[in-house]
Amino acid sequence: MKESAKSHITFVIIAGIARPLLNLMMNKKWEGTEKLPAGGFIAAPNHCTEIDPVVIGHMLYNQKRAPHFLAKAGLFKVPVLGSVLHAVKQIPVERSTAGANRSLQLAKEIVAEGGAIVIYPEGTLTRDPDLWPMKGHTGAARLALEGGIPVVPMAHWGAHEVFPRYAKRFHLFPRKTSRILVGDPVDLSRFEGRPRDKATLMEATEVIMDAVTGLLAELRGEQAPAKRWDPAAHNQTKHGRDVERGGK
């Protein structure tokens, strides 16, 4: 990706701090990285612990693909942090129509430059008690269909043993291994020419989630549940911390 000098330097500094720490915290095993497209793409991983972004970011950066995440717009107003987010061209997520359009445009620019945009289709940490991917949101599908952007499904497993979901401390011993499995880009060709209405986006999202779940099942060596966990069916919020199970 054609990064600005400021962005490149900032990424180098962040990576210089984060990579040695991650290497100390856990072993890593990455498979399928050769499947990453040469051009820009959307990375769609599962989400089971708070340190997922640095785990996926580590893998992408090591493949010489600067990771770009969707982040809450409010974070860009935080002193120092906001400057860093702007410097490395992260994408603010805003609720207003105008703000959403700006975010979409920035995402398209990043992809056009060959960048990788990481979108967690689940929107937040999975509510599934066994950490399987839950029902997805349509953001990744919408961006993919509107921009003709390839979606690369990914699954990772093991980082949750180092920092369990909603944990307050790291568990470094005995030493764990974080595994990542990258899949082939999701075939969304069946949705070309169809109206991008709710039904189409939900169907495309299911295709993406099926791919992510299949990869995770392969990593875990287990069969995924026949039905994906739906927070609404269990009176759980769609976003933010699941306080009810926060103590687990």
Buried (B, 14 or more C-beta within 10 A) or exposed (E): BEBEEEBBEBBEEBBEEBBEEBEEBBEBEBBBBEBBBEBBBBBBBBBBBBBBBBBBBBBBBEBEBBBBBBBEBEBBEEEEEBEBBBBBBBBBBBEEEEEEEBBBEBBBEBBBBBBBBBBBBBBBBBBBEEBBBBBBBBBBBBBBBEBEBBBBBBBBBBBBBBBBBBBEEEEEEEEBEBBBBBBEBBEBEEBEEEEBEEEBBBBBBBBBBBBBBBBBBBBBEEEBBEEBBEBEEEEBEBEEEBEEEEEE
